Structure formats: C-alpha cells, structure tokens
C-alpha cells in the first residue's frame, strides 16, 4: 500500500484567503494541524527555520507551488495538508537562497518516517509536472474536488 493512502484527509484541504505572508500562512497551517492532533508543539518553529534554510517553492510548468515540511520528530501522525492560496504567497525557490516564487498552492507534508519522504516527493513531482491536473487544480475552489483531483492522480500513478 502506498504511503499516501494514509495521508489524505478531507479536513486537511483548505482555501486560504488570509494575509499573503509566509510566516502567517505557516502559523495558520500549524494552528489547524495542532487543533487536529497531527503535529508536536515544536512543529511551527521547526518548519519556519527549515523553510528559511531549505526553501520549498517550486515553479511548475503551470503554476508555482510549495511543499513545506520538516523532520519526522515534529509529526504525530502523517499527513498532506493541501492549501489553495487565494492570494499567492512568496516562497524561496527550492535549491536557491536568492530566488522566489509566488505559490498558488502549498502542500504541507508531515512524515513520521524519513524513508517515506522520497516516495511521496516523487509522486508529488509527477503530479506537478502534469499540466492537465495542475491547471484543473488552479481553477478549482471546491475543497472536495481538490481532494478528488489529487487522490485520483495518486491512484492512477499507483496503477501504472
């Protein structure tokens, strides 16, 4: 069974129309994840520190996304928290320290085992390169439909 089967939750799909500052978005996500019991109290600070050191913004062929994540020690239960950003949020470009992207989606990833990280990131990268899926995600505002689009992609990938 692929790890993502246990990581998607309907309550972890959001459309965020708050302030477009990265720290504010991280605070919002951390508060929601804490409220639902997915993270340790150390998560919020660790995520901000990691994002400063190792930015997670990524320009895909269709739109910019971010995949903020931190060490498994800050995670109680594995998750993928998908947040569509009504107002783009600036993230550092992955692999750089001086380039930035205006993300329209943030996929907050919570791994409880480090070995799961590579498999999940490979699947996400495949989805990010699929222009059809990404263009549909860009237009979608319904939380249930966002979840369906993403989980259908992962299911189709598993069946290949």
C-alpha positions as CSV (number, residue, x, y, z in Angstrom):
1,X,0.0,0.0,0.0
2,X,1.3,3.4,-1.0
3,X,2.0,5.7,1.9
4,X,-0.3,8.4,0.6
5,X,-3.4,6.2,1.3
6,X,-3.0,7.1,5.0
7,X,-2.0,10.8,4.5
8,X,-5.0,12.4,2.8
9,X,-7.9,13.8,5.0
10,X,-10.9,15.8,3.9
11,X,-10.4,18.1,6.9
12,X,-6.8,18.9,5.6
13,X,-8.0,20.6,2.4
14,X,-8.3,24.4,2.7
15,X,-8.7,27.5,0.6
16,X,-6.8,30.2,2.4
17,X,-7.6,33.9,1.8
18,X,-5.6,35.3,4.7
19,X,-2.5,37.5,4.6
20,X,0.0,36.5,1.9
21,X,3.0,36.5,4.3
22,X,4.8,33.2,4.6
23,X,5.0,33.3,8.4
24,X,1.3,34.0,8.7
25,X,0.5,31.0,6.4
26,X,2.7,28.7,8.4
27,X,1.0,29.9,11.7
28,X,-2.4,29.3,10.1
29,X,-1.4,25.8,9.0
30,X,0.3,24.9,12.3
31,X,-2.7,26.0,14.3
32,X,-5.0,23.9,12.2
33,X,-2.7,20.8,12.3
34,X,-2.3,21.2,16.1
35,X,-6.0,21.5,16.6
36,X,-6.5,18.2,14.7
37,X,-3.6,16.4,16.6
38,X,-1.3,15.9,13.7
39,X,1.8,17.7,15.0
40,X,4.0,18.2,18.0
41,X,4.3,21.7,19.7
42,X,7.8,22.0,18.1
43,X,6.4,21.9,14.5
44,X,5.7,25.6,13.8
45,X,9.1,26.9,14.8
46,X,10.9,24.0,13.1
47,X,9.0,24.5,9.9
48,X,9.8,28.2,9.8
49,X,13.5,27.5,10.4
50,X,13.7,24.8,7.8
51,X,11.9,26.9,5.2
52,X,14.5,29.7,5.7
53,X,17.4,27.3,5.3
54,X,15.9,25.0,2.6
55,X,13.2,26.8,0.7
56,X,10.4,24.6,-0.8
57,X,8.9,26.8,-3.5
58,X,8.8,25.2,-7.0
59,X,7.8,26.7,-10.3
60,X,5.9,24.0,-12.2
61,X,5.1,24.3,-15.9
62,X,1.6,25.6,-14.9
63,X,1.9,27.4,-11.6
64,X,4.1,27.8,-8.6
65,X,3.6,25.6,-5.6
66,X,5.4,25.0,-2.3
67,X,5.9,21.8,-0.3
68,X,6.8,22.9,3.2
69,X,7.9,20.0,5.5
70,X,10.2,19.4,8.4
71,X,11.7,16.5,10.3
72,X,9.6,13.5,11.4
73,X,10.3,14.2,15.1
74,X,7.8,17.1,14.9
75,X,5.0,14.9,13.4
76,X,2.5,12.9,15.5
77,X,0.5,11.4,12.5
78,X,1.5,11.5,8.8
79,X,-0.5,14.0,6.6
80,X,-0.7,16.0,3.4
81,X,-2.3,19.4,4.1
82,X,-3.3,20.9,0.8
83,X,-3.9,24.7,0.9
84,X,-5.1,26.6,-2.2
85,X,-3.9,30.2,-1.8
86,X,-6.4,32.8,-2.8
87,X,-3.5,35.4,-2.6
88,X,-0.2,34.0,-3.8
89,X,2.4,33.6,-1.0
90,X,6.1,34.1,-1.7
91,X,8.3,31.1,-1.0
92,X,12.0,30.8,-1.6
93,X,12.8,28.8,-4.8
94,X,13.9,25.3,-4.0
95,X,17.6,24.8,-4.2
96,X,18.4,28.6,-4.1
97,X,18.8,31.3,-1.5
98,X,18.0,34.3,-3.6
99,X,15.2,33.3,-6.0
100,X,11.5,33.3,-5.2
101,X,8.2,32.1,-6.5
102,X,4.6,33.2,-5.9
103,X,2.9,30.0,-4.9
104,X,-0.8,29.4,-5.5
105,X,-0.8,26.1,-3.6
106,X,1.0,24.9,-0.5
107,X,1.3,21.2,0.2
108,X,2.3,20.9,3.8
109,X,3.8,17.4,4.2
110,X,4.1,15.6,7.5
111,X,6.2,12.4,7.5
112,X,6.5,10.2,10.5
113,X,9.3,8.2,8.9
114,X,12.1,9.7,6.8
115,X,12.1,6.8,4.3
116,X,8.5,7.8,3.2
117,X,9.7,11.2,2.2
118,X,11.4,10.3,-1.1
119,X,8.5,8.2,-2.4
120,X,6.0,10.9,-1.6
121,X,8.1,13.7,-3.1
122,X,8.5,11.7,-6.4
123,X,4.7,11.3,-6.7
124,X,4.1,15.0,-6.0
125,X,6.7,16.0,-8.6
126,X,5.0,13.8,-11.1
127,X,1.7,15.5,-10.3
128,X,3.3,19.0,-10.5
129,X,4.6,18.2,-14.0
130,X,1.1,17.1,-15.2
131,X,-0.2,20.3,-16.7
132,X,-3.8,18.9,-17.0
133,X,-4.0,18.2,-13.3
134,X,-2.3,21.4,-12.3
135,X,-4.5,23.6,-14.5
136,X,-7.6,21.9,-13.0
137,X,-6.3,22.5,-9.5
138,X,-5.6,26.1,-10.3
139,X,-9.2,26.7,-11.3
140,X,-10.8,24.6,-8.6
141,X,-12.2,26.2,-5.4
142,X,-14.3,23.4,-4.0
143,X,-12.4,21.5,-1.3
144,X,-13.9,18.1,-2.1
145,X,-13.0,18.5,-5.8
146,X,-9.4,19.5,-4.9
147,X,-9.1,16.3,-2.8
148,X,-10.6,14.2,-5.5
149,X,-8.3,15.6,-8.2
150,X,-5.2,14.9,-6.1
151,X,-6.2,11.4,-4.8
152,X,-7.3,10.3,-8.3
153,X,-3.9,11.3,-9.6
154,X,-2.1,9.3,-6.9
155,X,-4.4,6.3,-7.5
156,X,-3.7,6.4,-11.3
157,X,0.0,6.6,-10.6
158,X,-0.2,3.6,-8.3
159,X,-2.0,1.6,-11.0
160,X,0.7,2.3,-13.7
